[in-house]
Amino acid sequence: MWTVKANIKKTVDVPENKISNLRLGDKVHAVAQPIAEVIDRVTGARISTCGACAKRREKLNNLFNKDT
């Protein structure tokens, strides 16, 4: 079982089998998105919605596709 901090006040338990089914881009997104959301709350920025994360996620998923 992995523990992923969803925000400052809450911890979410994610079953191991759910994480092992994710591709690399999805795993990076699962770690980076909560961090970006905290930065947004602290600084007032909007990095969690800038679009670069979605592009990186798609590129990593395509580069390291499990089907090949």
Phi, psi and omega per residue, in radians:
M1 nan 2.270 3.075
W2 -1.756 2.597 3.056
T3 -1.997 2.154 -3.137
V4 -2.052 2.165 3.108
K5 -1.316 2.043 -3.109
A6 -1.436 -0.599 3.027
N7 -2.787 -3.051 -3.045
I8 -1.098 -0.610 -3.028
K9 -1.715 -0.149 -2.958
K10 -2.316 2.442 3.046
T11 -2.064 2.354 -3.111
V12 -2.007 2.237 3.068
D13 -1.560 2.229 -3.133
V14 -2.010 2.165 -3.137
P15 -1.066 2.494 -3.108
E16 -0.969 -0.714 -3.093
N17 -1.177 -0.483 3.101
K18 -1.249 -0.680 3.127
I19 -1.244 -0.667 -3.098
S20 -1.186 -0.366 3.107
N21 -1.463 -0.194 -3.129
L22 -1.396 2.604 3.052
R23 -1.487 2.964 -3.021
L24 -1.000 -0.781 -3.140
G25 -1.065 -0.639 3.118
D26 -1.195 -0.657 3.119
K27 -1.175 -0.759 3.103
V28 -1.080 -0.727 3.115
H29 -1.067 -0.720 -3.121
A30 -1.095 -0.514 3.124
V31 -1.533 -0.759 -3.011
A32 -1.325 -0.603 -3.058
Q33 -1.082 -0.833 3.096
P34 -1.087 -0.596 3.100
I35 -1.142 -0.789 3.127
A36 -1.080 -0.665 3.136
E37 -1.150 -0.662 3.091
V38 -1.159 -0.758 3.110
I39 -1.057 -0.720 3.096
D40 -1.040 -0.780 -3.124
R41 -1.150 -0.692 -3.071
V42 -1.303 -0.753 -3.024
T43 -1.735 -0.252 -3.075
G44 1.415 0.168 3.129
A45 -1.351 -3.118 3.117
R46 -2.332 0.745 -3.085
I47 -1.259 -0.385 -3.115
S48 -1.263 -0.244 -3.128
T49 -2.110 0.326 -3.015
C50 -1.314 -0.350 3.127
G51 1.772 -0.396 3.134
A52 -1.144 -0.605 3.131
C53 -1.116 -0.731 3.136
A54 -1.127 -0.688 3.110
K55 -1.145 -0.772 3.132
R56 -1.124 -0.728 3.139
R57 -1.046 -0.827 -3.141
E58 -1.112 -0.749 -3.118
K59 -1.126 -0.782 3.125
L60 -1.140 -0.696 3.106
N61 -1.101 -0.671 3.139
N62 -1.293 -0.642 -3.138
L63 -1.193 -0.685 -3.066
F64 -2.021 0.958 -3.115
N65 -1.245 2.255 -3.119
K66 -1.200 -0.369 -3.064
D67 -1.305 -0.269 -3.104
T68 -1.684 nan nan
